[in-house]
Amino acid sequence: MPFKPDELTAEGELKVPYFASQGKEIPGRGTHKSQKQLQEEIRALMMRVGAGMVEFKAGHWEESDRYGFQVEFSLNGHPGRLECAALPIRSVTEIRKDRALAQALYWLRDWLQGEINSRLFRPGAVALLPFLVDENGRTVTELYIEKVGEEHLRGLYLPAPK
């Protein structure tokens, strides 16, 4: 008899807490490092995974209460871009915005360190491959979603439509 695997489903939509209301279970809340310090640590880690020319562009997502960074880089001469979002802020002050952005950088730094560690059990892995961009500025991930189709991926990786 042929084996038929169970249908894969997502765990459910992630509920992103507001920066001011997050509990202690979310790492990075208490980081005392500056954004500049964290960016330098990230640059050093990105160099360890082969990236160069790392540039941070602060900004926010349209129609959103989330600030963050676009991180542009080069990997073996190919351009790349990844995004890093801070938790949303209900009532923006410069201090809250600074600390929320520092927390986002803290997460990005920890993710990169995890990617470096994972090369021990994933030989040949290219951590930044999903973030390389084509001549139209679309990342590998965006192209994959476009090719396979959002509907096919919905429920597995993408949140359900509202």
C-alpha positions as CSV (number, residue, x, y, z in Angstrom):
1,M,0.0,0.0,0.0
2,P,1.3,3.5,-0.8
3,F,1.9,5.8,2.1
4,K,-0.2,8.9,2.2
5,P,1.1,11.7,4.4
6,D,-1.2,13.9,6.5
7,E,-1.9,17.3,5.0
8,L,0.4,20.0,6.4
9,T,-1.2,22.9,8.1
10,A,0.2,26.0,9.8
11,E,0.1,26.5,13.5
12,G,-2.1,29.6,13.1
13,E,-1.4,33.2,12.5
14,L,1.2,34.8,14.6
15,K,-0.1,37.4,16.9
16,V,2.5,40.2,17.1
17,P,2.4,42.0,20.4
18,Y,2.9,45.7,20.7
19,F,6.3,46.8,21.9
20,A,5.0,48.4,25.2
21,S,2.9,45.3,26.1
22,Q,5.3,42.5,25.4
23,G,6.2,40.2,28.2
24,K,9.6,39.0,29.3
25,E,9.2,35.9,27.1
26,I,10.2,37.9,24.0
27,P,14.0,38.2,23.9
28,G,15.9,41.4,23.4
29,R,13.5,43.7,25.3
30,G,16.2,44.6,27.8
31,T,19.1,45.0,25.4
32,H,21.2,48.0,26.4
33,K,23.2,48.0,23.2
34,S,22.8,50.8,20.8
35,Q,21.5,50.3,17.3
36,K,25.0,51.2,16.0
37,Q,26.6,48.5,18.2
38,L,24.1,45.9,17.0
39,Q,24.5,46.9,13.4
40,E,28.3,46.4,13.7
41,E,27.8,42.9,15.2
42,I,25.4,42.1,12.4
43,R,27.9,43.3,9.8
44,A,30.6,41.0,11.3
45,L,28.2,38.0,11.3
46,M,27.1,38.7,7.7
47,M,30.8,38.7,6.6
48,R,31.0,35.2,8.2
49,V,28.3,34.0,5.9
50,G,29.9,35.6,2.9
51,A,28.1,38.9,2.6
52,G,29.8,42.3,2.1
53,M,28.8,45.9,1.5
54,V,26.1,45.7,4.3
55,E,24.0,48.8,4.5
56,F,21.1,49.5,6.9
57,K,18.2,51.7,5.8
58,A,15.8,52.6,8.6
59,G,12.1,53.2,7.7
60,H,8.6,51.9,8.2
61,W,6.0,49.8,6.4
62,E,3.3,51.8,4.7
63,E,-0.1,51.5,6.4
64,S,1.5,50.0,9.4
65,D,2.6,50.9,12.9
66,R,5.9,49.0,12.4
67,Y,9.3,50.4,12.0
68,G,12.3,48.5,10.9
69,F,15.3,48.1,8.6
70,Q,16.0,47.1,5.0
71,V,19.4,45.5,5.0
72,E,21.1,45.6,1.6
73,F,24.2,43.5,1.0
74,S,26.3,41.8,-1.7
75,L,26.9,38.0,-1.8
76,N,29.6,37.0,-4.3
77,G,28.8,40.0,-6.4
78,H,25.0,39.5,-6.3
79,P,22.8,42.1,-4.6
80,G,20.6,41.0,-1.7
81,R,18.0,42.6,0.6
82,L,16.4,41.4,3.8
83,E,14.0,43.1,6.1
84,C,13.9,43.3,9.8
85,A,10.7,44.6,11.5
86,A,10.4,45.9,15.1
87,L,7.3,45.2,17.1
88,P,4.5,47.7,16.5
89,I,4.4,50.8,18.7
90,R,1.0,52.2,19.8
91,S,2.2,55.5,21.0
92,V,5.5,56.5,19.4
93,T,8.2,58.2,21.3
94,E,11.8,58.5,20.3
95,I,12.9,56.3,23.2
96,R,10.3,53.5,22.4
97,K,11.2,53.7,18.7
98,D,14.9,53.4,19.4
99,R,14.5,50.5,21.8
100,A,12.0,48.7,19.5
101,L,14.5,49.0,16.6
102,A,17.3,47.8,18.8
103,Q,15.3,44.8,19.7
104,A,14.7,44.0,16.0
105,L,18.4,44.2,15.4
106,Y,19.0,42.0,18.4
107,W,16.7,39.3,16.8
108,L,18.5,39.7,13.4
109,R,21.9,39.3,15.0
110,D,20.7,36.1,16.9
111,W,19.2,34.7,13.7
112,L,22.5,35.2,11.8
113,Q,24.4,33.5,14.7
114,G,22.0,30.6,14.4
115,E,22.6,30.4,10.7
116,I,26.3,30.3,11.3
117,N,25.9,27.5,13.9
118,S,23.5,25.6,11.7
119,R,26.3,25.1,9.1
120,L,27.6,22.4,11.4
121,F,24.6,20.2,10.5
122,R,23.7,21.7,7.1
123,P,26.9,21.6,5.1
124,G,26.7,23.7,2.0
125,A,23.8,25.8,3.3
126,V,23.7,29.4,2.0
127,A,21.9,31.5,4.7
128,L,21.3,34.5,2.6
129,L,20.2,32.8,-0.6
130,P,16.4,33.6,-0.1
131,F,17.3,37.3,0.1
132,L,19.2,37.7,-3.2
133,V,17.4,39.9,-5.6
134,D,16.9,39.8,-9.4
135,E,17.3,42.7,-11.8
136,N,13.7,43.9,-10.9
137,G,14.5,44.0,-7.2
138,R,12.5,40.8,-6.2
139,T,14.0,38.4,-3.7
140,V,14.4,34.7,-4.4
141,T,11.6,34.1,-1.9
142,E,9.3,36.6,-3.6
143,L,10.0,35.0,-7.0
144,Y,9.3,31.5,-5.5
145,I,5.9,32.6,-4.1
146,E,5.1,34.2,-7.5
147,K,6.0,31.0,-9.4
148,V,4.4,28.5,-7.1
149,G,1.5,30.7,-6.3
150,E,0.3,32.3,-3.1
151,E,-2.8,30.1,-3.0
152,H,-0.6,27.0,-2.9
153,L,1.5,28.3,0.0
154,R,-1.4,29.9,1.9
155,G,-1.9,28.1,5.2
156,L,1.6,26.7,5.2
157,Y,3.7,29.8,5.3
158,L,1.5,32.8,4.6
159,P,-1.2,34.3,6.9
160,A,-4.8,33.8,5.8
161,P,-6.4,36.7,4.0
162,K,-8.3,39.1,6.3
